[in-house]
Protein backbone atom coordinates (compact mmCIF):
# COMPACT_ATOMS: atom_id res chain seq x y z
CA UNK A 1 0.00 0.00 0.00
CA UNK A 2 1.39 3.38 -1.04
CA UNK A 3 2.19 6.10 1.53
CA UNK A 4 -0.16 8.58 -0.18
CA UNK A 5 -3.10 6.27 0.26
CA UNK A 6 -2.25 5.69 3.91
CA UNK A 7 -2.27 9.49 4.35
CA UNK A 8 -5.62 9.72 2.54
CA UNK A 9 -7.16 6.91 4.63
CA UNK A 10 -5.81 8.28 7.89
CA UNK A 11 -7.39 11.61 6.98
CA UNK A 12 -10.78 9.87 6.75
CA UNK A 13 -10.06 7.99 9.99
CA UNK A 14 -9.26 11.25 11.79
CA UNK A 15 -12.44 12.89 10.53
CA UNK A 16 -10.41 15.22 8.32
CA UNK A 17 -10.71 13.83 4.77
CA UNK A 18 -9.22 15.91 1.96
CA UNK A 19 -9.57 16.38 -1.78
CA UNK A 20 -7.90 18.57 -4.37
CA UNK A 21 -9.49 21.52 -6.16
CA UNK A 22 -7.97 23.30 -9.14
CA UNK A 23 -7.70 27.03 -8.61
CA UNK A 24 -7.47 27.55 -12.37
CA UNK A 25 -10.42 25.58 -13.78
CA UNK A 26 -12.37 24.61 -10.66
CA UNK A 27 -12.32 20.86 -11.31
CA UNK A 28 -11.80 18.45 -8.43
CA UNK A 29 -9.73 15.30 -7.90
CA UNK A 30 -8.45 12.92 -5.26
CA UNK A 31 -4.81 12.83 -4.14
CA UNK A 32 -1.94 12.34 -4.93
CA UNK A 33 -2.13 14.47 -8.08
CA UNK A 34 0.41 17.18 -8.92
CA UNK A 35 -1.22 18.20 -12.19
CA UNK A 36 -4.89 19.02 -12.75
CA UNK A 37 -6.18 16.23 -15.04
CA UNK A 38 -8.62 18.65 -16.72
CA UNK A 39 -6.56 21.76 -17.48
CA UNK A 40 -2.96 20.65 -16.95
CA UNK A 41 -2.00 23.40 -14.55
CA UNK A 42 -0.27 22.80 -11.24
CA UNK A 43 -2.65 24.83 -9.16
CA UNK A 44 -4.29 22.08 -7.12
CA UNK A 45 -5.18 23.10 -3.61
CA UNK A 46 -5.93 20.68 -0.78
CA UNK A 47 -9.35 21.25 0.76
CA UNK A 48 -11.42 19.43 3.35
CA UNK A 49 -13.93 16.90 2.03
CA UNK A 50 -17.41 16.02 3.30
CA UNK A 51 -17.74 12.91 5.43
CA UNK A 52 -20.84 11.72 3.56
CA UNK A 53 -21.49 11.00 -0.12
CA UNK A 54 -24.31 9.72 -2.37
CA UNK A 55 -24.11 6.27 -3.95
CA UNK A 56 -23.66 6.47 -7.73
CA UNK A 57 -23.32 2.74 -8.53
CA UNK A 58 -22.96 -0.52 -6.63
CA UNK A 59 -22.36 -4.20 -7.32
CA UNK A 60 -22.60 -7.34 -5.20
CA UNK A 61 -19.43 -9.36 -5.73
CA UNK A 62 -19.58 -13.16 -5.66
CA UNK A 63 -16.20 -14.09 -7.19
CA UNK A 64 -13.12 -12.21 -6.06
CA UNK A 65 -9.40 -11.85 -5.44
CA UNK A 66 -7.71 -14.02 -2.76
CA UNK A 67 -7.56 -11.16 -0.23
CA UNK A 68 -11.37 -11.10 -0.06
CA UNK A 69 -12.14 -14.73 -0.95
CA UNK A 70 -13.53 -15.54 2.51
CA UNK A 71 -15.80 -12.50 2.56
CA UNK A 72 -18.04 -13.03 -0.50
CA UNK A 73 -20.63 -11.98 -1.25
CA UNK A 74 -20.01 -8.34 -0.43
CA UNK A 75 -21.02 -5.05 -2.02
CA UNK A 76 -18.71 -2.42 -3.52
CA UNK A 77 -19.89 0.96 -4.72
CA UNK A 78 -18.81 4.31 -6.04
CA UNK A 79 -20.14 7.31 -4.15
CA UNK A 80 -20.14 10.96 -5.22
CA UNK A 81 -19.35 13.80 -2.80
CA UNK A 82 -20.95 17.23 -2.95
CA UNK A 83 -17.49 18.52 -3.90
CA UNK A 84 -17.66 16.51 -7.13
CA UNK A 85 -15.09 13.78 -6.50
CA UNK A 86 -16.07 10.11 -6.49
CA UNK A 87 -14.66 7.36 -4.28
CA UNK A 88 -14.82 3.54 -4.28
CA UNK A 89 -15.70 1.73 -1.06
CA UNK A 90 -17.16 -1.40 0.48
CA UNK A 91 -20.66 -1.33 1.90
CA UNK A 92 -21.15 -1.89 5.63
CA UNK A 93 -24.28 -2.50 7.76
CA UNK A 94 -26.35 -3.55 4.71
CA UNK A 95 -26.22 -5.94 1.75
CA UNK A 96 -27.80 -3.60 -0.75
CA UNK A 97 -27.95 0.13 -1.18
CA UNK A 98 -30.23 2.37 -3.23
CA UNK A 99 -28.73 4.61 -5.87
CA UNK A 100 -28.62 8.14 -4.54
CA UNK A 101 -28.66 6.95 -0.94
CA UNK A 102 -26.41 8.89 1.45
CA UNK A 103 -23.56 6.98 3.06
CA UNK A 104 -21.02 7.90 5.72
CA UNK A 105 -17.51 7.36 4.46
CA UNK A 106 -15.14 5.53 6.80
CA UNK A 107 -12.05 3.35 6.75
CA UNK A 108 -11.07 0.04 8.31
CA UNK A 109 -7.56 -1.14 8.91
CA UNK A 110 -6.64 -4.40 7.15
CA UNK A 111 -3.45 -6.24 8.04
CA UNK A 112 -0.38 -4.27 9.02
CA UNK A 113 -0.52 -1.26 6.73
CA UNK A 114 -3.71 -1.78 4.69
CA UNK A 115 -6.74 0.51 4.67
CA UNK A 116 -10.18 -0.21 3.27
CA UNK A 117 -12.67 2.55 2.46
CA UNK A 118 -16.18 1.76 3.75
CA UNK A 119 -19.65 3.20 3.12
CA UNK A 120 -22.36 2.98 5.78
CA UNK A 121 -25.93 4.06 4.97
CA UNK A 122 -26.91 7.03 7.14
CA UNK A 123 -30.60 6.13 7.13
CA UNK B 1 4.27 3.76 -48.40
CA UNK B 2 1.75 1.54 -46.65
CA UNK B 3 2.33 -1.29 -44.19
CA UNK B 4 1.11 -4.64 -45.49
CA UNK B 5 -0.01 -7.71 -43.59
CA UNK B 6 1.93 -10.63 -45.04
CA UNK B 7 0.83 -13.43 -42.72
CA UNK B 8 -1.30 -14.08 -39.64
CA UNK B 9 -1.98 -16.90 -37.19
CA UNK B 10 -3.57 -17.68 -33.84
CA UNK B 11 -3.16 -20.85 -31.82
CA UNK B 12 -6.33 -22.57 -30.68
CA UNK B 13 -7.64 -20.59 -27.66
CA UNK B 14 -8.46 -22.47 -24.48
CA UNK B 15 -6.31 -24.56 -22.18
CA UNK B 16 -2.72 -25.47 -23.05
CA UNK B 17 -1.50 -27.15 -19.85
CA UNK B 18 1.47 -28.77 -21.61
CA UNK B 19 2.69 -25.58 -23.28
CA UNK B 20 4.31 -22.38 -21.98
CA UNK B 21 4.57 -18.69 -22.86
CA UNK B 22 7.66 -19.21 -25.01
CA UNK B 23 6.34 -22.36 -26.73
CA UNK B 24 2.84 -21.07 -27.43
CA UNK B 25 4.10 -17.79 -28.89
CA UNK B 26 6.57 -19.70 -31.06
CA UNK B 27 3.69 -21.84 -32.40
CA UNK B 28 1.72 -18.76 -33.48
CA UNK B 29 4.78 -16.92 -34.84
CA UNK B 30 5.97 -19.85 -36.97
CA UNK B 31 2.50 -20.31 -38.45
CA UNK B 32 2.25 -16.59 -39.26
CA UNK B 33 5.71 -16.68 -40.90
CA UNK B 34 4.70 -19.71 -42.94
CA UNK B 35 1.53 -17.86 -43.96
CA UNK B 36 3.77 -14.98 -45.08
CA UNK B 37 6.30 -17.23 -46.83
CA UNK B 38 9.07 -15.66 -44.73
CA UNK B 39 11.62 -17.09 -42.31
CA UNK B 40 12.58 -16.26 -38.74
CA UNK B 41 15.77 -14.66 -40.09
CA UNK B 42 13.76 -12.07 -42.01
CA UNK B 43 12.39 -10.52 -38.79
CA UNK B 44 14.02 -7.18 -38.01
CA UNK B 45 11.69 -6.04 -35.23
CA UNK B 46 9.60 -8.13 -32.83
CA UNK B 47 7.02 -6.64 -30.49
CA UNK B 48 5.13 -9.02 -28.21
CA UNK B 49 2.15 -8.15 -26.04
CA UNK B 50 2.07 -9.86 -22.66
CA UNK B 51 0.27 -8.66 -19.56
CA UNK B 52 0.51 -10.99 -16.55
CA UNK B 53 3.51 -13.18 -17.40
CA UNK B 54 5.73 -11.70 -14.76
CA UNK B 55 3.10 -12.57 -12.14
CA UNK B 56 1.99 -16.00 -13.42
CA UNK B 57 5.38 -17.24 -14.68
CA UNK B 58 7.84 -15.22 -12.55
CA UNK B 59 9.29 -14.28 -15.92
CA UNK B 60 9.75 -10.81 -17.35
CA UNK B 61 11.95 -9.82 -20.35
CA UNK B 62 9.43 -11.60 -22.53
CA UNK B 63 10.53 -9.82 -25.74
CA UNK B 64 14.03 -11.28 -25.71
CA UNK B 65 12.74 -14.63 -24.46
CA UNK B 66 10.38 -15.18 -27.38
CA UNK B 67 12.88 -13.78 -29.92
CA UNK B 68 15.42 -16.28 -28.57
CA UNK B 69 13.12 -19.29 -28.67
CA UNK B 70 11.78 -18.31 -32.08
CA UNK B 71 15.33 -18.34 -33.44
CA UNK B 72 15.16 -14.62 -34.20
CA UNK B 73 18.00 -13.36 -32.00
CA UNK B 74 18.94 -10.80 -34.68
CA UNK B 75 15.65 -8.92 -34.12
CA UNK B 76 15.14 -5.81 -32.03
CA UNK B 77 12.67 -7.28 -29.54
CA UNK B 78 10.51 -5.76 -26.85
CA UNK B 79 7.52 -6.67 -24.73
CA UNK B 80 4.74 -4.10 -24.92
CA UNK B 81 2.34 -3.83 -22.00
CA UNK B 82 -0.85 -1.82 -21.86
CA UNK B 83 -2.97 -4.37 -19.96
CA UNK B 84 -5.53 -6.10 -22.20
CA UNK B 85 -4.62 -3.78 -25.09
CA UNK B 86 -0.98 -4.93 -25.09
CA UNK B 87 -0.99 -6.73 -28.44
CA UNK B 88 -2.84 -3.91 -30.21
CA UNK B 89 -0.18 -1.54 -28.92
CA UNK B 90 2.48 -3.99 -30.13
CA UNK B 91 0.88 -3.96 -33.60
CA UNK B 92 0.84 -0.14 -33.64
CA UNK B 93 4.48 -0.11 -32.66
CA UNK B 94 5.34 -2.56 -35.45
CA UNK B 95 3.53 -0.36 -37.96
CA UNK B 96 5.45 2.68 -36.69
CA UNK B 97 8.79 0.83 -36.97
CA UNK B 98 8.07 0.15 -40.64
CA UNK B 99 6.62 3.60 -41.40
CA UNK B 100 9.68 5.25 -39.87
CA UNK B 101 11.96 3.27 -42.19
CA UNK B 102 13.62 1.52 -39.27
CA UNK B 103 12.46 -1.93 -40.40
CA UNK B 104 10.94 -3.64 -43.44
CA UNK B 105 9.73 -6.73 -41.58
CA UNK B 106 8.13 -6.68 -38.13
CA UNK B 107 6.64 -9.61 -36.28
CA UNK B 108 3.94 -8.42 -33.87
CA UNK B 109 1.85 -10.55 -31.59
CA UNK B 110 0.97 -11.48 -28.08
CA UNK B 111 0.78 -14.40 -25.72
CA UNK B 112 -0.84 -15.15 -22.39
CA UNK B 113 -0.86 -18.32 -20.29
CA UNK B 114 -3.67 -17.97 -17.76
CA UNK B 115 -5.30 -21.35 -17.10
CA UNK B 116 -2.55 -22.88 -14.97
CA UNK B 117 -3.10 -20.22 -12.30
CA UNK B 118 -6.02 -20.69 -9.94
CA UNK B 119 -9.04 -18.43 -10.50
CA UNK B 120 -8.05 -16.38 -7.45
CA UNK B 121 -4.46 -15.91 -8.56
CA UNK B 122 -5.42 -14.95 -12.10
CA UNK B 123 -8.15 -12.55 -10.89
CA UNK B 124 -5.48 -10.97 -8.70
CA UNK B 125 -3.02 -10.71 -11.60
CA UNK B 126 -5.64 -9.18 -13.94
CA UNK B 127 -6.57 -6.71 -11.21
CA UNK B 128 -3.14 -5.14 -11.70
CA UNK B 129 -4.71 -3.28 -14.63
CA UNK B 130 -6.97 -1.43 -12.19
CA UNK B 131 -5.97 1.24 -9.66
CA UNK B 132 -4.43 -0.81 -6.87
CA UNK B 133 -5.11 1.57 -3.99
CA UNK B 134 -8.46 3.02 -4.98
CA UNK B 135 -10.01 -0.11 -6.56
CA UNK B 136 -8.29 -3.41 -5.66
CA UNK B 137 -7.82 -2.57 -2.00
CA UNK B 138 -11.57 -1.94 -1.80
CA UNK B 139 -12.20 -5.48 -3.05
CA UNK B 140 -13.39 -4.27 -6.46
CA UNK B 141 -12.66 -6.93 -9.10
CA UNK B 142 -12.59 -6.44 -12.89
CA UNK B 143 -16.02 -8.00 -13.37
CA UNK B 144 -17.04 -5.68 -10.50
CA UNK B 145 -15.76 -2.61 -12.34
CA UNK B 146 -17.67 -3.53 -15.50
CA UNK B 147 -20.70 -4.35 -13.33
CA UNK B 148 -20.66 -0.75 -12.05
CA UNK B 149 -20.51 0.48 -15.65
CA UNK B 150 -23.35 -1.90 -16.58
CA UNK B 151 -25.55 -0.79 -13.69
CA UNK B 152 -24.98 2.86 -14.57
CA UNK B 153 -25.81 2.23 -18.24
CA UNK B 154 -28.90 0.17 -17.43
CA UNK B 155 -30.24 2.91 -15.17
CA UNK B 156 -29.45 5.69 -17.58
CA UNK B 157 -30.96 4.05 -20.66
CA UNK B 158 -33.50 1.66 -19.17
CA UNK B 159 -31.60 -1.41 -20.40
CA UNK B 160 -32.09 -4.88 -18.90
CA UNK B 161 -30.00 -7.95 -18.12
CA UNK B 162 -31.76 -9.58 -21.08
CA UNK B 163 -30.40 -6.81 -23.33
CA UNK B 164 -26.87 -7.58 -22.11
CA UNK B 165 -27.39 -11.32 -22.50
CA UNK B 166 -28.29 -10.84 -26.18
CA UNK B 167 -24.64 -9.92 -26.80
CA UNK B 168 -23.47 -13.24 -25.33
CA UNK B 169 -26.05 -15.17 -27.35
CA UNK B 170 -24.85 -13.56 -30.61
CA UNK B 171 -21.14 -14.01 -29.90
CA UNK B 172 -21.51 -17.61 -28.69
CA UNK B 173 -23.36 -18.36 -31.91
CA UNK B 174 -20.49 -16.88 -33.94
CA UNK B 175 -17.99 -18.91 -31.93
CA UNK B 176 -19.63 -22.19 -32.91
CA UNK B 177 -18.14 -22.04 -36.42
CA UNK B 178 -14.69 -20.81 -35.29
CA UNK B 179 -12.45 -23.88 -34.88
CA UNK B 180 -9.98 -21.87 -32.75
CA UNK B 181 -12.62 -20.60 -30.29
CA UNK B 182 -12.59 -21.67 -26.65
CA UNK B 183 -16.40 -21.88 -26.40
CA UNK B 184 -17.96 -23.51 -29.43
CA UNK B 185 -21.50 -23.93 -28.20
CA UNK B 186 -24.58 -21.78 -28.38
CA UNK B 187 -26.31 -20.27 -25.42
CA UNK B 188 -29.64 -18.51 -24.92
CA UNK B 189 -30.83 -15.57 -22.86
CA UNK B 190 -32.24 -17.81 -20.15
CA UNK B 191 -28.94 -19.68 -19.74
CA UNK B 192 -27.03 -16.40 -19.41
CA UNK B 193 -29.46 -15.15 -16.76
CA UNK B 194 -29.30 -18.46 -14.89
CA UNK B 195 -25.51 -18.78 -14.96
CA UNK B 196 -23.86 -18.10 -11.57
CA UNK B 197 -23.65 -14.45 -10.48
CA UNK B 198 -20.11 -12.98 -10.65
CA UNK B 199 -20.74 -9.30 -9.87
CA UNK B 200 -24.34 -8.14 -10.16
CA UNK B 201 -25.75 -7.53 -12.75
CA UNK B 202 -23.12 -9.67 -14.56
CA UNK B 203 -23.35 -13.47 -14.56
CA UNK B 204 -20.76 -16.03 -15.61
CA UNK B 205 -21.89 -16.04 -19.25
CA UNK B 206 -21.65 -12.23 -19.36
CA UNK B 207 -17.90 -12.67 -18.77
CA UNK B 208 -15.13 -13.88 -21.08
CA UNK B 209 -13.35 -17.07 -19.99
CA UNK B 210 -9.80 -17.54 -18.71
CA UNK B 211 -7.73 -18.37 -21.77
CA UNK B 212 -4.31 -19.56 -22.90
CA UNK B 213 -3.47 -18.39 -26.40
CA UNK B 214 -1.06 -16.67 -28.74
CA UNK B 215 -1.41 -14.70 -31.95
CA UNK B 216 1.06 -13.25 -34.44
CA UNK B 217 1.09 -11.11 -37.56
CA UNK B 218 3.92 -10.45 -40.00
CA UNK B 219 3.98 -6.81 -41.12
CA UNK B 220 6.08 -5.71 -44.08
CA UNK B 221 6.70 -2.49 -45.97
CA UNK B 222 4.96 -2.13 -49.31
CA UNK B 223 8.35 -2.04 -51.03
CA UNK B 224 9.48 -5.27 -49.33
CA UNK B 225 6.25 -7.04 -50.26
CA UNK B 226 6.68 -5.89 -53.85
CA UNK B 227 10.38 -6.85 -54.11
CA UNK B 228 9.77 -10.29 -52.61
CA UNK B 229 6.57 -10.99 -54.53
CA UNK B 230 4.61 -11.66 -51.34
CA UNK B 231 1.24 -11.01 -52.98
CA UNK B 232 -0.16 -9.21 -49.94
CA UNK B 233 -3.78 -8.10 -50.15
CA UNK B 234 -4.44 -6.40 -46.79
CA UNK B 235 -2.89 -3.19 -45.47
CA UNK B 236 -2.93 -1.09 -42.33
CA UNK B 237 -5.12 1.92 -43.03
CA UNK B 238 -4.91 3.81 -39.76
CA UNK B 239 -4.53 3.52 -36.03
CA UNK B 240 -5.41 5.48 -32.91
CA UNK B 241 -4.65 5.07 -29.22
CA UNK B 242 -5.73 7.10 -26.24
CA UNK B 243 -5.91 7.03 -22.45
CA UNK B 244 -8.38 7.82 -19.70
CA UNK B 245 -8.36 7.84 -15.90
CA UNK B 246 -6.89 4.65 -14.45
CA UNK B 247 -9.67 4.36 -11.89
CA UNK B 248 -13.33 4.25 -12.91
CA UNK B 249 -14.22 6.61 -10.04
CA UNK B 250 -12.31 9.44 -11.75
CA UNK B 251 -14.60 9.47 -14.83
CA UNK B 252 -17.34 12.02 -15.05
CA UNK B 253 -19.61 9.48 -16.70
CA UNK B 254 -19.17 5.85 -15.63
CA UNK B 255 -20.89 4.46 -18.74
CA UNK B 256 -18.83 6.28 -21.34
CA UNK B 257 -15.41 5.18 -22.63
CA UNK B 258 -13.71 8.34 -23.82
CA UNK B 259 -10.36 6.70 -24.63
CA UNK B 260 -12.23 4.58 -27.19
CA UNK B 261 -13.97 7.65 -28.64
CA UNK B 262 -10.65 9.46 -29.02
CA UNK B 263 -8.80 6.42 -30.42
CA UNK B 264 -11.60 5.84 -32.94
CA UNK B 265 -11.61 9.48 -34.04
CA UNK B 266 -7.86 9.35 -34.72
CA UNK B 267 -8.00 5.97 -36.48
CA UNK B 268 -10.92 7.06 -38.71
CA UNK B 269 -9.15 10.29 -39.60
CA UNK B 270 -5.86 8.56 -40.47
CA UNK B 271 -7.62 5.88 -42.50
CA UNK B 272 -9.83 8.54 -44.11
CA UNK B 273 -12.97 6.53 -43.33
CA UNK B 274 -15.96 6.87 -41.01
CA UNK B 275 -18.12 4.39 -39.08
CA UNK B 276 -20.36 3.88 -42.13
CA UNK B 277 -17.41 2.62 -44.18
CA UNK B 278 -16.59 -0.26 -41.82
CA UNK B 279 -17.66 -3.70 -43.08
CA UNK B 280 -16.50 -5.93 -40.22
CA UNK B 281 -15.49 -5.34 -36.59
CA UNK B 282 -13.67 -7.27 -33.88
CA UNK B 283 -14.15 -5.43 -30.60
CA UNK B 284 -13.32 -5.90 -26.95
CA UNK B 285 -16.32 -7.73 -25.44
CA UNK B 286 -14.56 -8.83 -22.24
CA UNK B 287 -18.05 -8.50 -20.70
CA UNK B 288 -21.39 -8.18 -22.48
CA UNK B 289 -21.74 -4.53 -21.41
CA UNK B 290 -18.34 -3.78 -22.96
CA UNK B 291 -19.63 -4.57 -26.46
CA UNK B 292 -22.59 -2.25 -25.97
CA UNK B 293 -20.34 0.61 -24.83
CA UNK B 294 -17.90 -0.12 -27.66
CA UNK B 295 -20.40 0.02 -30.54
CA UNK B 296 -21.45 3.43 -29.24
CA UNK B 297 -17.87 4.72 -28.79
CA UNK B 298 -17.02 3.60 -32.32
CA UNK B 299 -19.95 5.54 -33.76
CA UNK B 300 -22.03 2.57 -34.98
CA UNK B 301 -24.90 3.47 -32.65
CA UNK B 302 -26.04 6.61 -30.90
CA UNK B 303 -25.36 6.72 -27.20
CA UNK B 304 -27.97 4.70 -25.34
CA UNK B 305 -28.87 2.65 -28.41
CA UNK B 306 -26.02 0.11 -28.40
CA UNK B 307 -28.26 -2.67 -27.08
CA UNK B 308 -30.08 -2.59 -30.43
CA UNK B 309 -27.06 -4.18 -32.12
CA UNK B 310 -27.48 -7.68 -30.72
CA UNK B 311 -31.21 -7.39 -29.94
CA UNK B 312 -32.26 -6.46 -33.47
CA UNK B 313 -29.57 -8.36 -35.35
CA UNK B 314 -27.76 -5.25 -36.58
CA UNK B 315 -24.40 -6.59 -35.30
CA UNK B 316 -25.06 -10.20 -36.34
CA UNK B 317 -22.93 -11.74 -39.09
CA UNK B 318 -25.70 -10.92 -41.60
CA UNK B 319 -26.49 -7.54 -40.04
CA UNK B 320 -25.74 -3.93 -40.94
CA UNK B 321 -22.41 -3.88 -39.04
CA UNK B 322 -21.15 -7.41 -38.21
CA UNK B 323 -19.39 -7.43 -34.82
CA UNK B 324 -17.18 -10.25 -33.53
CA UNK B 325 -17.76 -12.83 -36.25
CA UNK B 326 -15.01 -14.82 -34.48
CA UNK B 327 -17.13 -15.17 -31.35
CA UNK B 328 -15.35 -12.25 -29.72
CA UNK B 329 -13.64 -12.44 -26.36
CA UNK B 330 -16.77 -13.99 -24.88
CA UNK B 331 -16.61 -17.14 -27.03
CA UNK B 332 -13.25 -17.08 -28.79
CA UNK B 333 -11.55 -16.45 -25.43
CA UNK B 334 -9.35 -13.67 -24.06
CA UNK B 335 -5.66 -14.44 -23.58
CA UNK B 336 -5.27 -10.84 -22.48
CA UNK B 337 -1.85 -9.91 -23.88
CA UNK B 338 -2.62 -11.61 -27.21
CA UNK B 339 -6.14 -10.32 -27.85
CA UNK B 340 -5.37 -7.25 -29.98
CA UNK B 341 -3.42 -9.21 -32.57
CA UNK B 342 -5.92 -12.09 -32.39
CA UNK B 343 -8.51 -9.51 -33.50
CA UNK B 344 -6.24 -8.41 -36.38
CA UNK B 345 -5.86 -12.07 -37.40
CA UNK B 346 -9.67 -12.40 -37.63
CA UNK B 347 -10.09 -9.17 -39.61
CA UNK B 348 -7.25 -10.08 -41.99
CA UNK B 349 -8.89 -13.45 -42.68
CA UNK B 350 -12.21 -11.71 -43.36
CA UNK B 351 -10.61 -9.24 -45.79
CA UNK B 352 -8.70 -12.08 -47.50
CA UNK B 353 -11.89 -14.12 -47.85
CA UNK B 354 -10.77 -17.10 -45.73
CA UNK B 355 -12.64 -16.65 -42.46
CA UNK B 356 -14.69 -19.53 -41.01
CA UNK B 357 -17.60 -17.08 -40.71
CA UNK B 358 -16.85 -15.38 -44.04
CA UNK B 359 -18.81 -12.23 -44.91
CA UNK B 360 -19.63 -11.11 -48.42
CA UNK B 361 -16.54 -9.24 -49.72
CA UNK B 362 -15.68 -6.93 -46.82
CA UNK B 363 -13.08 -4.28 -47.75
CA UNK B 364 -12.58 -2.29 -44.51
CA UNK B 365 -12.30 -3.82 -41.05
CA UNK B 366 -11.70 -2.44 -37.58
CA UNK B 367 -10.34 -3.72 -34.27
CA UNK B 368 -11.01 -2.13 -30.88
CA UNK B 369 -9.04 -3.23 -27.83
CA UNK B 370 -9.45 -1.92 -24.30
CA UNK B 371 -6.93 -1.94 -21.48
CA UNK B 372 -8.39 -2.15 -17.99
CA UNK B 373 -11.76 -0.51 -17.58
CA UNK B 374 -11.00 1.83 -20.47
CA UNK B 375 -7.84 3.60 -19.31
CA UNK B 376 -6.23 2.45 -22.57
CA UNK B 377 -7.86 1.94 -25.93
CA UNK B 378 -6.41 1.10 -29.34
CA UNK B 379 -8.39 1.20 -32.58
CA UNK B 380 -6.78 -0.22 -35.73
CA UNK B 381 -8.28 -0.06 -39.23
CA UNK B 382 -7.34 -2.50 -42.00
CA UNK B 383 -8.38 -2.47 -45.63
CA UNK B 384 -7.93 -4.52 -48.77
CA UNK B 385 -5.24 -3.31 -51.15
CA UNK B 386 -1.94 -5.06 -51.65
CA UNK B 387 1.55 -4.20 -52.83
Interface residues (C-beta under 8 A of the other chain):
Chain A: X1 X2 X4 X5 X29 X30 X37 X56 X57 X58 X59 X60 X61 X62 X63 X64 X65 X66 X67 X68 X69 X71 X73 X74 X76 X77 X78 X86 X87 X88 X89 X90 X99 X110 X114 X115 X116 X117
Chain B: X119 X120 X121 X123 X124 X127 X132 X133 X134 X135 X136 X137 X138 X139 X140 X141 X143 X144 X147 X148 X149 X151 X152 X155 X196 X197 X198 X199 X200 X201 X202 X245 X247 X248 X249 X250 X254
